[in-house]
Amino acid sequence: MSRESALIVYDEGPIRHLRFNRPEKLNAIDTEQHERVIQAVRRAEQDPAVKVIVFSGEGRAFCAGDDLKAAEHIWPERHLKRLVDLEIGVGPLILQEATTVIRNALTPTVVLMHGYALGGGYDYATSCDFRIATEDCRFGDPRVHRSLWAAEGWSYKLLRLVPGGHAARVALLGEPLTGLEALRIGLIHRVYPAGSDLTEAAHGFLLELAALAGETYALIKRHILEGLDLSYPAALAHQPRLEFDFTN
């Protein structure tokens, strides 16, 4: 594990940690960081020893948002054919790709949030299976105040996580929630006291996830994701399939 990297990747038994390491920028995400995350999640998904993927952040925050002051953007070659002559370039595409890779991962995904989880950090968090925060964490999407909005699928995801009234407060008013407020509306799953080391505090929960039958978890998650917009009869009839080798 190199602490020089902007994304620290290390294993704690069956738990694969992906830790943002740009504390001087409150772990704001630039294009290269999105690309690191995409590749790290894909590698974790291909490693049978990895049972849980956990996101966290060094320093005072999980992630304060998108790095709007990045000196330059290095766009992935696979997206260059869709490059537009604007400052955003193909930024929305790489953000979509990163959050989709996280959302579709069949290995359990968890985010540990302290300080701030805003903008791009909020997008990452709402793409994970489980969200854990300190009580005082500031969680939400203030981009509306900059006449910006994220094209990564939040309008689809948010209304499937919380009722419309709460979604309006987060998305239309851009009001950040504390960890306690987000817990109350069901947007996060667990909170711990302010100042907690979440990697330590949530370790028991992470081990619980790691002990689950991975094939069953993957099948249930795929069933949930594929059935979100089906009618009830169609959902009952829908049978997602995963191919597993049960001989080992």
BASEZA-940145 format. One record per atom (N, C-alpha, C, O): residue in one letter; x, y, z. Coordinates in steps of 0.001 Angstrom, whole numbers, padded with zeros to 6 digits, always signed. Example, Ala and Ser with C-alpha at 12.3 -4.5 7.8 and 13.67 -1.06 7.14 Angstrom:
2
A+013190-005690+007800/A+012300-004500+007800/A+013200-003300+007800/A+014236-003319+008465/S+012850-002250+007080/S+013670-001060+007140/S+012900+000030+007870/S+013409+001138+008039/
***
This chain:
248
M+000848-001197+000000/M+000000+000000+000000/M+000880+001242+000000/M+001700+001425+000901/S+000718+002078-000984/S+001474+003319-001053/S+000594+004488-000619/S-000470+004725-001191/R+001055+005217+000403/R+000284+006357+000875/R+000521+007582-000003/R-000042+008646+000252/E+001360+007437-001046/E+001559+008521-001993/E+000421+008590-002998/E+000202+009624-003629/S-000296+007498-003143/S-001345+007425-004152/S-002551+008260-003763/S-002874+008393-002582/A-003218+008825-004771/A-004459+009561-004514/A-005595+008626-004117/A-006594+009064-003547/L-005444+007352-004415/L-006409+006342-003989/L-005633+005214-003322/L-004924+004459-003988/I-005771+005104-002007/I-005092+004054-001254/I-005949+002794-001320/I-007126+002819-000958/V-005367+001710-001776/V-006085+000440-001891/V-005376-000576-001003/V-004180-000819-001166/Y-006108-001166-000069/Y-005505-002175+000794/Y-006585-003140+001280/Y-007775-002825+001288/D-006132-004313+001679/D-007043-005348+002160/D-006899-005516+003667/D-005802-005467+004223/E-008030-005713+004295/E-008102-006050+005715/E-008867-007364+005793/E-010082-007378+005991/G-008141-008467+005635/G-008806-009750+005486/G-009630-009750+004204/G-009099-009449+003134/P-010924-010082+004292/P-011764-010131+003093/P-012311-008773+002654/P-013092-008688+001707/I-011897-007716+003347/I-012429-006370+003095/I-011435-005586+002248/I-010286-005408+002650/R-011864-005116+001084/R-011030-004292+000203/R-011375-002815+000451/R-012492-002372+000185/H-010395-002069+000962/H-010587-000649+001243/H-010111+000190+000057/H-009006-000007-000450/L-010941+001113-000372/L-010581+002119-001375/L-010692+003471-000664/L-011793+003965-000418/R-009552+004053-000342/R-009541+005247+000507/R-009031+006455-000272/R-007886+006473-000723/F-009887+007460-000427/F-009485+008683-001110/F-008366+009354-000306/F-008441+009456+000918/N-007334+009805-001012/N-006167+010353-000327/N-005731+011671-000969/N-004602+011814-001440/R-006661+012626-000971/R-006324+013991-001385/R-006807+014930-000270/R-007627+015813-000521/P-006307+014746+000956/P-006865+015493+002099/P-006730+016997+001961/P-007536+017743+002516/E-005714+017459+001222/E-005541+018899+001045/E-006671+019510+000224/E-006878+020722+000267/K-007400+018689-000519/K-008555+019127-001301/K-009863+018552-000748/K-010882+018525-001438/L-009815+018095+000498/L-010971+017428+001115/L-011461+016278+000232/L-012654+015984+000161/N-010501+015641-000435/N-010759+014467-001281/N-011692+014747-002449/N-012414+013859-002902/A-011674+015993-002940/A-012445+016316-004145/A-011999+015411-005287/A-010822+015068-005391/I-012940+015028-006139/I-012699+014024-007168/I-012435+014690-008514/I-013228+015512-008974/D-011321+014331-009141/D-011061+014770-010507/D-011202+013578-011450/D-011505+012466-011017/T-010983+013814-012719/T-011189+012771-013723/T-010305+011553-013471/T-010752+010413-013594/E-009059+011806-013119/E-008148+010685-012883/E-008582+009845-011690/E-008405+008627-011685/Q-009150+010496-010680/Q-009624+009729-009527/Q-010815+008847-009905/Q-010908+007701-009463/H-011717+009376-010715/H-012818+008532-011214/H-012256+007289-011904/H-012730+006174-011691/E-011243+007504-012729/E-010669+006387-013473/E-010015+005378-012535/E-010133+004170-012744/R-009328+005862-011506/R-008738+004948-010527/R-009812+004105-009841/R-009646+002900-009648/V-010903+004754-009482/V-011978+004036-008797/V-012588+002970-009703/V-012821+001842-009268/I-012842+003322-010949/I-013418+002359-011891/I-012552+001106-011969/I-013050-000015-011866/Q-011261+001311-012150/Q-010356+000168-012286/Q-010245-000610-010982/Q-010176-001839-011002/A-010228+000086-009847/A-010098-000592-008553/A-011331-001436-008237/A-011206-002543-007715/V-012517-000921-008549/V-013736-001694-008295/V-013776-002918-009207/V-014140-004009-008766/R-013411-002747-010455/R-013417-003893-011375/R-012427-004969-010931/R-012721-006162-011019/R-011253-004548-010454/R-010288-005540-009963/R-010822-006257-008728/R-010659-007469-008585/A-011459-005503-007841/A-012024-006119-006641/A-013108-007127-006992/A-013201-008188-006375/E-013927-006795-007984/E-014994-007701-008405/E-014439-009008-008976/E-015099-010045-008908/Q-013258-008963-009524/Q-012654-010152-010137/Q-011833-010978-009154/Q-011344-012053-009501/D-011681-010480-007932/D-010858-011161-006929/D-011769-011938-005983/D-012498-011320-005208/P-011753-013262-006017/P-012662-014050-005171/P-012387-013898-003686/P-013240-014238-002867/A-011209-013391-003317/A-010894-013202-001906/A-011565-011952-001333/A-011657-011805-000114/V-012033-011053-002198/V-012662-009801-001749/V-014150-010033-001536/V-014868-010391-002469/K-014609-009830-000317/K-016012-010059+000029/K-016794-008764+000258/K-018024-008767+000230/V-016087-007668+000481/V-016721-006363+000711/V-015806-005294+000124/V-014583-005394+000229/I-016398-004267-000496/I-015657-003114-001010/I-016080-001896-000198/I-017266-001579-000114/V-015104-001214+000398/V-015400-000110+001318/V-014721+001171+000832/V-013524+001175+000546/F-015491+002257+000740/F-014971+003573+000386/F-014847+004429+001643/F-015718+004390+002512/S-013768+005199+001740/S-013585+006122+002856/S-012639+007226+002405/S-012194+007235+001258/G-012332+008158+003307/G-011487+009284+002932/G-010503+009659+004018/G-010826+009596+005205/E-009288+010055+003614/E-008275+010552+004536/E-008600+011986+004951/E-009262+012721+004218/G-008129+012368+006126/G-008232+013758+006540/G-009579+014120+007126/G-010192+013323+007837/R-010046+015339+006821/R-011211+015911+007488/R-012536+015578+006818/R-013586+015978+007320/A-012519+014854+005692/A-013770+014605+004979/A-013680+013329+004164/A-012600+012900+003755/F-014840+012734+003940/F-014887+011645+002972/F-014632+012206+001579/F-013697+011784+000899/C-015472+013167+001149/C-015302+013783-000162/C-016176+015031-000242/C-017397+014950-000107/A-015549+016179-000462/A-016277+017450-000500/A-016890+017741-001855/A-017545+018770-002020/G-016694+016855-002841/G-017359+017062-004127/G-016429+016906-005309/G-015402+016231-005236/D-016813+017549-006401/D-016041+017497-007633/D-014906+018515-007564/D-015071+019601-007007/D-013772+018164-008124/D-012631+019081-008148/D-012796+020063-009302/D-012345+019813-010420/L-013447+021173-009011/L-013731+022170-010041/L-012499+022999-010392/L-012513+023741-011375/K-011431+022880-009597/K-010221+023662-009835/K-009065+022791-010322/K-007901+023179-010227/A-009394+021625-010837/A-008344+020751-011353/A-007555+021479-012436/A-008129+022140-013302/A-006231+021349-012374/A-005377+022066-013327/A-005673+021657-014759/A-005672+022492-015664/E-005922+020390-014960/E-006252+019910-016287/E-007016+018601-016153/E-006940+017918-015131/H-007738+018274-017184/H-008474+017022-017202/H-007854+016100-018244/H-007630+016493-019389/I-007587+014889-017834/I-007069+013884-018758/I-008222+012927-019054/I-008563+012071-018238/W-008805+013087-020220/W-010005+012329-020545/W-009641+010921-021022/W-008709+010762-021809/P-010358+009906-020559/P-010102+008538-021043/P-010308+008444-022547/P-011253+009018-023088/E-009431+007727-023213/E-009482+007631-024671/E-010818+007079-025154/E-011307+007480-026210/R-011414+006161-024390/R-012662+005530-024830/R-013819+006525-024931/R-014837+006229-025557/H-013668+007712-024313/H-014740+008700-024352/H-014444+009878-025282/H-015286+010761-025446/L-013264+009898-025887/L-012860+011082-026652/L-013766+011366-027840/L-013914+012526-028225/K-014371+010350-028427/K-015248+010582-029574/K-016500+011368-029186/K-017212+011875-030053/R-016768+011467-027882/R-017939+012223-027412/R-017529+013504-026705/R-018327+014113-025993/L-016269+013912-026908/L-015768+015115-026267/L-016439+016353-026855/L-016540+016496-028073/V-016898+017247-025975/V-017498+018505-026426/V-016538+019650-026105/V-015736+019560-025175/D-016630+020717-026879/D-015723+021851-026727/D-016223+022789-025633/D-016486+023968-025868/L-016343+022237-024452/L-016759+022989-023275/L-015869+022561-022116/L-015192+021537-022194/E-015871+023338-021050/E-015017+023018-019907/E-015344+021652-019305/E-014452+020983-018783/I-016604+021228-019370/I-016985+019949-018770/I-016452+018768-019556/I-016387+017660-019023/G-016060+018976-020830/G-015518+017897-021641/G-016418+016681-021646/G-017579+016757-022048/V-015872+015543-021193/V-016691+014334-021058/V-016856+013990-019581/V-017082+012834-019222/G-016741+015017-018724/G-016855+014809-017286/G-018087+014038-016849/G-017967+013108-016051/P-019280+014392-017349/P-020474+013641-016944/P-020405+012166-017313/P-020947+011322-016599/L-019740+011847-018426/L-019658+010441-018847/L-018793+009631-017896/L-019150+008510-017533/I-017655+010191-017488/I-016771+009452-016594/I-017396+009328-015213/I-017200+008317-014538/L-018147+010343-014778/L-018868+010247-013509/L-019951+009182-013592/L-020108+008380-012671/Q-020698+009169-014689/Q-021710+008124-014887/Q-021092+006741-014837/Q-021625+005829-014205/E-019962+006597-015509/E-019323+005285-015563/E-018882+004838-014174/E-019098+003688-013793/A-018267+005741-013420/A-017781+005386-012079/A-018929+004984-011161/A-018857+003955-010491/T-019979+005786-011129/T-021084+005477-010217/T-021858+004246-010668/T-022387+003514-009831/T-021934+004002-011973/T-022618+002808-012469/T-021847+001546-012121/T-022438+000533-011746/V-020519+001608-012245/V-019693+000461-011870/V-019887+000125-010389/V-019964-001047-010019/I-019964+001155-009549/I-020187+000924-008119/I-021582+000358-007882/I-021741-000630-007165/R-022588+000980-008480/R-023975+000548-008251/R-024209-000881-008712/R-024956-001621-008071/N-023589-001277-009805/N-023828-002602-010366/N-022914-003679-009790/N-023064-004853-010129/A-021976-003308-008930/A-021079-004299-008333/A-021901-005318-007547/A-022795-004941-006789/L-021609-006582-007720/L-022337-007633-007014/L-021666-007999-005693/L-022239-008738-004892/T-020464-007492-005463/T-019845-007558-004144/T-020443-006453-003294/T-020632-005348-003803/P-020753-006692-002018/P-021310-005628-001169/P-020427-004388-001163/P-019206-004486-001043/T-021050-003225-001293/T-020326-001952-001280/T-020807-001098-000110/T-022005-001006+000157/V-019858-000478+000580/V-020150+000335+001763/V-019349+001626+001660/V-018201+001612+001216/V-019950+002742+002068/V-019216+003996+002143/V-019224+004470+003590/V-020255+004429+004261/L-018061+004921+004066/L-017885+005461+005415/L-017659+006963+005279/L-016652+007394+004718/M-018600+007762+005796/M-018589+009201+005541/M-018397+009997+006827/M-019096+009787+007819/H-017442+010909+006787/H-017240+011846+007886/H-016953+013213+007282/H-016571+013318+006117/G-017135+014242+008068/G-016852+015597+007577/G-017849+016029+006523/G-018898+016588+006843/Y-017522+015769+005255/Y-018394+016141+004144/Y-018534+014972+003167/Y-017580+014239+002905/A-019732+014822+002646/A-019990+013902+001536/A-020938+014646+000607/A-022154+014470+000668/L-020365+015474-000249/L-021134+016409-001065/L-020835+016201-002546/L-019786+015664-002905/G-021759+016627-003403/G-021516+016594-004842/G-021118+015217-005324/G-021877+014257-005194/G-019908+015126-005887/G-019436+013841-006375/G-019336+012798-005274/G-019560+011613-005523/G-018998+013226-004047/G-018957+012291-002923/G-020339+011749-002594/G-020490+010579-002241/Y-021339+012600-002711/Y-022737+012185-002533/Y-023135+011210-003641/Y-023827+010228-003373/D-022709+011465-004884/D-023013+010560-005996/D-022429+009172-005738/D-023091+008157-005955/Y-021189+009143-005278/Y-020559+007858-004964/Y-021325+007152-003849/Y-021601+005955-003931/A-021661+007907-002810/A-022324+007308-001651/A-023685+006720-002013/A-024019+005620-001572/T-024470+007437-002807/T-025803+006933-003152/T-025740+005789-004144/T-026766+005183-004454/S-024550+005484-004646/S-024380+004337-005541/S-024006+003072-004770/S-024058+001972-005320/C-023631+003223-003501/C-023240+002079-002680/C-024466+001391-002080/C-025546+001975-001994/D-024274+000145-001672/D-025359-000606-001035/D-025669-000059+000357/D-026832+000031+000751/F-024626+000305+001094/F-024799+000755+002477/F-024016+002039+002699/F-022884+002185+002237/R-024651+002979+003425/R-024056+004266+003749/R-023967+004407+005269/R-024968+004283+005975/I-022771+004666+005754/I-022509+004812+007182/I-021838+006160+007388/I-020973+006554+006606/A-022239+006873+008449/A-021721+008232+008634/A-021563+008566+010102/A-022139+007904+010966/T-020777+009600+010382/T-020772+010194+011714/T-022011+011072+011842/T-022586+011506+010843/E-022408+011323+013071/E-023634+012092+013306/E-023581+013486+012704/E-024604+014020+012277/D-022394+014075+012668/D-022259+015458+012198/D-021820+015570+010746/D-021580+016679+010268/C-021709+014470+010041/C-021317+014523+008630/C-022316+015353+007834/C-023522+015253+008062/R-021833+016168+006908/R-022692+016970+006043/R-022825+016238+004716/R-021846+016055+003992/F-024049+015823+004409/F-024306+014891+003318/F-025346+015486+002380/F-026447+015816+002821/G-025023+015632+001086/G-026017+016165+000169/G-025416+016656-001134/G-024276+016338-001473/D-026212+017443-001864/D-025834+017866-003211/D-026091+019361-003381/D-027195+019751-003760/P-025091+020207-003106/P-025275+021652-003196/P-025099+022228-004591/P-025086+023449-004747/R-024960+021378-005620/R-024628+021893-006951/R-025700+022812-007520/R-025399+023639-008380/V-026939+022690-007063/V-027988+023569-007562/V-027641+025038-007277/V-028056+025922-008027/H-026896+025303-006216/H-026524+026678-005878/H-025454+027238-006800/H-025191+028440-006790/R-024833+026372-007597/R-023857+026822-008585/R-024417+026703-009998/R-023667+026754-010973/S-025716+026545-010108/S-026377+026330-011405/S-025804+025098-012101/S-025682+025064-013326/L-025456+024091-011307/L-024937+022837-011822/L-025863+021708-011404/L-026618+021823-010439/W-025789+020636-012136/W-026464+019423-011676/W-025710+018229-012231/W-025051+018322-013267/A-025810+017122-011543/A-025068+015927-011924/A-025897+015080-012856/A-027064+014797-012584/A-025292+014676-013956/A-025997+013859-014940/A-025660+012388-014760/A-025628+011628-015728/E-025404+011981-013499/E-024942+010611-013286/E-026058+009669-012860/E-025793+008503-012567/G-027292+010143-012818/G-028403+009258-012495/G-029023+009502-011137/G-029806+008678-010664/W-028691+010624-010492/W-029217+010860-009153/W-030735+010947-009134/W-031364+010504-008173/S-031345+011519-010196/S-032801+011685-010196/S-033501+010338-010252/S-034645+010213-009813/Y-032833+009341-010782/Y-033359+007968-010772/Y-033141+007334-009402/Y-034061+006756-008824/K-031918+007446-008890/K-031567+006746-007652/K-032252+007341-006434/K-032779+006607-005599/L-032248+008675-006324/L-032707+009304-005097/L-034153+008965-004779/L-034489+008694-003626/L-035023+008977-005803/L-036436+008684-005572/L-036694+007210-005289/L-037812+006834-004937/R-035682+006382-005438/R-035801+004972-005058/R-035163+004704-003700/R-035198+003584-003192/L-034583+005748-003125/L-033993+005635-001794/L-034833+006322-000727/L-034920+005832+000399/V-035454+007450-001066/V-036266+008200-000099/V-037519+008742-000792/V-037534+008875-002015/P-038567+009056-000026/P-039778+009636-000611/P-039509+010986-001285/P-038512+011652-001004/G-040419+011369-002178/G-040246+012561-002987/G-040067+013836-002200/G-039308+014712-002614/G-040754+013966-001061/G-040630+015177-000268/G-039216+015363+000255/G-038687+016474+000233/H-038607+014299+000718/H-037229+014375+001186/H-036274+014579+000014/H-035284+015300+000138/A-036566+013947-001123/A-035720+014101-002300/A-035706+015555-002758/A-034667+016061-003183/A-036846+016230-002674/A-036917+017626-003085/A-036011+018498-002226/A-035351+019405-002732/R-035982+018226-000944/R-035131+019012-000048/R-033662+018846-000426/R-032910+019821-000444/V-033263+017642-000721/V-031860+017372-001042/V-031497+017914-002423/V-030493+018609-002578/A-032325+017591-003430/A-031960+017881-004819/A-032358+019281-005266/A-031575+019954-005936/L-033555+019735-004913/L-034050+021013-005420/L-033621+022197-004574/L-033400+023289-005099/L-033501+021991-003262/L-033063+023064-002381/L-031567+022991-002098/L-030969+023966-001643/G-030973+021850-002363/G-029541+021712-002128/G-029153+021792-000674/G-028045+022219-000352/E-030061+021382+000227/E-029775+021447+001658/E-028979+020218+002094/E-029449+019094+001918/P-027803+020405+002649/P-027079+019241+003178/P-027749+018737+004443/P-028280+019520+005231/L-027720+017439+004628/L-028278+016801+005813/L-027138+016416+006750/L-026029+016128+006299/T-027409+016411+008040/T-026453+015805+008955/T-026619+014291+008884/T-027604+013790+008340/G-025657+013574+009433/G-025776+012126+009468/G-027050+011683+010169/G-027712+010747+009721/L-027400+012353+011273/L-028613+011986+012013/L-029863+012229+011180/L-030776+011403+011174/E-029910+013368+010470/E-031073+013659+009625/E-031185+012648+008490/E-032282+012180+008187/A-030072+012310+007865/A-030092+011343+006775/A-030509+009963+007266/A-031175+009221+006544/L-030122+009615+008487/L-030550+008342+009067/L-032067+008336+009273/L-032730+007334+009007/R-032608+009450+009743/R-034035+009532+010038/R-034895+009348+008793/R-035989+008792+008887/I-034433+009797+007637/I-035237+009649+006419/I-034865+008392+005632/I-035429+008129+004570/G-033912+007616+006158/G-033555+006358+005518/G-032510+006459+004426/G-032302+005505+003675/L-031843+007614+004326/L-030857+007787+003261/L-029512+007172+003633/L-028721+006827+002755/I-029253+007037+004918/I-028097+006268+005364/I-028574+005206+006351/I-029707+005251+006829/H-027692+004253+006649/H-028109+003065+007396/H-027665+003052+008850/H-028364+002507+009704/R-026509+003647+009142/R-026004+003664+010509/R-025236+004953+010739/R-024605+005488+009828/V-025298+005451+011987/V-024480+006607+012349/V-023686+006286+013605/V-024081+005449+014417/Y-022554+006973+013744/Y-021700+006841+014906/Y-021372+008240+015420/Y-021476+009206+014665/P-020982+008367+016669/P-020715+009696+017236/P-019678+010481+016445/P-018790+009906+015815/A-019803+011796+016488/A-018841+012673+015826/A-017435+012348+016315/A-017214+012103+017502/G-016498+012349+015388/G-015113+012068+015736/G-014758+010596+015716/G-013596+010248+015925/S-015726+009717+015471/S-015445+008284+015436/S-014545+007934+014258/S-014656+008524+013183/D-013658+006975+014467/D-012915+006372+013371/D-013835+005320+012770/D-013981+004232+013328/L-014457+005634+011638/L-015493+004762+011097/L-014943+003423+010632/L-015648+002415+010673/T-013694+003405+010193/T-013096+002131+009791/T-013081+001165+010972/T-013294-000037+010810/E-012830+001701+012150/E-012827+000881+013366/E-014238+000650+013880/E-014602-000474+014226/A-015042+001724+013932/A-016382+001620+014508/A-017283+000672+013717/A-018087-000055+014300/A-017150+000679+012398/A-018026-000139+011549/A-017417-001492+011216/A-017976-002236+010410/H-016285-001823+011820/H-015585-003052+011440/H-016456-004291+011644/H-016449-005197+010811/G-017202-004335+012745/G-018071-005487+012996/G-019105-005663+011901/G-019371-006781+011461/F-019688-004554+011461/F-020680-004626+010388/F-020040-005106+009093/F-020632-005902+008364/L-018842-004627+008804/L-018153-005050+007583/L-017871-006549+007613/L-017981-007226+006591/L-017511-007056+008767/L-017276-008495+008891/L-018567-009285+008714/L-018555-010379+008150/E-019685-008732+009196/E-020990-009383+008980/E-021268-009524+007488/E-021693-010584+007027/L-021029-008462+006742/L-021238-008515+005296/L-020310-009535+004651/L-020721-010287+003767/A-019056-009556+005097/A-018078-010470+004514/A-018447-011927+004753/A-018060-012804+003980/A-019200-012190+005827/A-019568-013564+006173/A-020788-014069+005401/A-021103-015258+005450/L-021472-013177+004693/L-022655-013590+003939/L-022263-014457+002745/L-021144-014368+002240/A-023187-015286+002307/A-022951-016093+001105/A-022920-015166-000100/A-023938-014573-000457/G-021756-015039-000727/G-021585-014079-001807/G-022500-014331-002984/G-023025-013384-003570/E-022704-015597-003348/E-023561-015918-004492/E-025007-015509-004227/E-025689-014985-005108/T-025457-015753-003013/T-026834-015380-002665/T-026998-013871-002652/T-027984-013346-003170/Y-026026-013162-002055/Y-026065-011699-002023/Y-026130-011149-003447/Y-026938-010268-003741/A-025276-011672-004327/A-025231-011189-005708/A-026549-011422-006423/A-027023-010550-007151/L-027147-012594-006221/L-028405-012905-006885/L-029528-012002-006390/L-030326-011508-007186/I-029592-011786-005071/I-030634-010918-004508/I-030455-009483-004992/I-031426-008824-005364/K-029208-008997-004987/K-028977-007617-005427/K-029366-007448-006887/K-030023-006472-007248/R-028963-008394-007726/R-029327-008289-009144/R-030842-008332-009306/R-031396-007611-010136/H-031508-009157-008531/H-032969-009239-008604/H-033590-007887-008235/H-034522-007426-008894/I-033070-007259-007184/I-033585-005959-006756/I-033365-004907-007843/I-034291-004178-008197/L-032140-004826-008372/L-031837-003800-009368/L-032641-003987-010644/L-033138-003017-011217/E-032770-005231-011089/E-033485-005480-012339/E-034992-005360-012176/E-035703-005155-013159/G-035490-005484-010947/G-036927-005451-010744/G-037490-004118-010316/G-038691-004013-010069/L-036644-003077-010220/L-037094-001800-009671/L-038272-001204-010417/L-039163-000627-009794/D-038298-001329-011738/D-039336-000659-012512/D-040290-001622-013207/D-041033-001233-014109/L-040263-002873-012783/L-041204-003843-013331/L-042531-003767-012578/L-042570-003373-011413/S-043590-004138-013239/S-044856-004280-012527/S-044719-005438-011543/S-043811-006260-011665/Y-045621-005498-010572/Y-045544-006571-009578/Y-045610-007948-010217/Y-044776-008793-009892/P-046572-008224-011123/P-046592-009555-011755/P-045320-009853-012546/P-044812-010973-012523/A-044807-008823-013255/A-043592-009042-014031/A-042403-009295-013117/A-041534-010110-013430/A-042364-008593-011980/A-041275-008794-011033/A-041300-010205-010455/A-040256-010825-010251/L-042518-010704-010192/L-042632-012063-009663/L-042135-013089-010679/L-041541-014105-010318/A-042391-012803-011953/A-042003-013749-013001/A-040535-013621-013402/A-039965-014534-013999/H-039929-012479-013069/H-038556-012225-013492/H-037589-013055-012657/H-037657-013038-011428/Q-036717-013758-013297/Q-035744-014598-012597/Q-034343-014296-013110/Q-033914-014887-014101/P-033622-013391-012460/P-032241-013120-012886/P-031380-014343-012670/P-031617-015123-011747/R-030407-014508-013496/R-029544-015680-013418/R-028082-015260-013248/R-027615-014317-013887/L-027393-015954-012404/L-025953-015803-012278/L-025328-017168-012497/L-025873-018185-012065/E-024195-017190-013161/E-023501-018444-013410/E-022414-018633-012359/E-021491-017824-012263/F-022523-019688-011581/F-021544-019965-010532/F-020996-021370-010715/F-021678-022263-011217/D-019767-021540-010303/D-019146-022865-010277/D-019211-023365-008841/D-018450-022910-007987/F-020116-024298-008574/F-020318-024813-007224/F-019450-026039-006960/F-019616-026697-005933/T-018535-026356-007862/T-017737-027568-007696/T-016513-027337-006810/T-015896-028286-006327/N-016161-026021-006597/N-014959-025736-005817/N-015305-025522-004333/N-014414-025271-003522/
***
